[in-house]
Amino acid sequence: MGVAIVTGAANGIGKAVAERLQHDGFDVAGIDIEPINTAGVAAFTADVADITGHDALVGRIEDEVGQVA
């Protein structure tokens, strides 16, 4: 299906969204400042409030998970 990026993927709504997207066939890249412990979700530790690192983060995701549309 493609790559889905989910912020706040460590817990709560973000974790539920990551799990659902994975269930629906997406490759999921989860981003959070806390550890992500969801099987099958590629975990990236980052603070998305810091916009200076967004381009590098997306580059890492594309290298490790796949092309982001």
C-alpha positions as CSV (number, residue, x, y, z in Angstrom):
1,M,0.0,0.0,0.0
2,G,2.8,2.4,0.8
3,V,4.6,4.1,3.6
4,A,2.6,5.8,6.4
5,I,4.3,8.1,8.9
6,V,2.7,8.3,12.3
7,T,3.7,10.8,14.9
8,G,3.1,10.1,18.6
9,A,3.3,6.4,17.8
10,A,4.6,5.2,21.2
11,N,1.2,5.2,22.9
12,G,-2.5,6.3,22.9
13,I,-4.1,7.4,19.6
14,G,-0.8,7.4,17.7
15,K,-0.1,3.8,18.6
16,A,-3.6,2.8,17.7
17,V,-3.3,4.5,14.3
18,A,0.1,2.9,13.6
19,E,-1.3,-0.5,14.5
20,R,-4.4,0.0,12.3
21,L,-2.4,1.2,9.3
22,Q,0.0,-1.8,9.7
23,H,-3.0,-4.1,9.8
24,D,-4.4,-2.4,6.6
25,G,-1.1,-3.2,4.8
26,F,0.9,-0.1,5.1
27,D,4.6,0.0,6.0
28,V,4.6,2.2,9.1
29,A,7.2,4.6,10.3
30,G,6.4,5.6,13.8
31,I,7.9,8.7,15.3
32,D,8.0,9.7,19.0
33,I,10.2,11.1,21.7
34,E,9.5,8.0,23.7
35,P,10.4,4.4,22.8
36,I,8.1,2.7,20.3
37,N,7.5,-1.0,21.1
38,T,5.0,-2.0,18.5
39,A,6.0,-5.1,16.5
40,G,6.4,-4.4,12.8
41,V,6.5,-0.6,13.2
42,A,9.8,1.0,12.2
43,A,10.6,3.2,15.2
44,F,12.3,6.6,14.9
45,T,13.1,8.7,17.9
46,A,12.6,12.4,17.2
47,D,10.9,15.5,18.4
48,V,8.7,16.6,15.5
49,A,8.3,20.0,17.1
50,D,11.9,20.7,16.0
51,I,11.3,21.5,12.3
52,T,15.0,21.8,11.6
53,G,15.3,18.0,11.5
54,H,12.3,17.1,9.3
55,D,14.1,16.7,6.0
56,A,16.8,14.5,7.5
57,L,14.2,12.4,9.3
58,V,12.2,11.8,6.1
59,G,15.4,10.9,4.4
60,R,16.1,8.3,7.1
61,I,12.6,6.9,6.8
62,E,12.9,6.6,3.0
63,D,16.2,4.9,3.4
64,E,15.0,2.4,6.0
65,V,11.3,1.9,5.2
66,G,10.6,3.1,1.6
67,Q,9.5,6.1,-0.5
68,V,7.1,8.5,1.2
69,A,4.6,9.9,-1.3
